[in-house]
């Protein structure tokens, strides 16, 4: 089992589950792509063995990789 992103699609008014990603990094990249879209709210990044990435870790990843982040 791989990594998934859970998010709310406000247009559909429904919680969604992304396709499976092989790594946590790929899932975080997908979460970032979703978060930049209007009407999408990330609720969790989940991995194998019931691992859940804490929201503060997700937000920190977004800050490090988002616009204006140092390369």
N, C-alpha and C positions, 0 to 999 in steps of 0.2 A: 504494500500500500504506500502511496506517495503523499505528496503535499497538496492541499486544497485551500482555496480562498473562499470564505463565506462573506457574502455582501448583500445589502438590501438594494433592490432596484426600485426606486421610488415611482418610476413610471408604471411598472407592473404591480407595485404594492405587494412585493413578495420577496422573501429571502431566497437567495440563489447560491449555488455551489459551483465553483469553477471546475474545469476539467482537472485531471490529475497532473501534477508537476513532479519531476524526478527529485528536485532539490528544494530546500528551503529558500535559497537565493532566487530560484526561478519563480517560486510562489510569491515572494516579496516583490519581485519585478512586476508580476501580473497584478498584484494588489495595487502597486503604485500606478500602473496604467489605468486600472479601474477607478481609483480614487480621483484621478484627474478628469474623469468624465462627469458631466453634470448628471445628477440624479442617482449616483452610486455611492453607497456608504459601506466601507469595509467594517465587518463585525468580528472577523477572526481569520487567522492563518493557522491551519491545522496540519499536523504531520502524522507520521507512523506512530503506532503505540500510544495513541491519544495525546500526543504532544500538542500543546496550544501555545503559540507565540504570544507573549503578553503584549497588550496594546501599546505600552510605553516603548517596547522594543520595535514594534512596527512603526510607530511615529518617529522614533529616532532614525530608523532606516530611511524613512521618507525624507527627513531633514538632510541626511548625508548624501542622498542620491537625487534630490529634487533640484528644481531650477536654482541657480546661484550657488550650488554646492561646489566645493573645491574638487577639482579633478585629480 
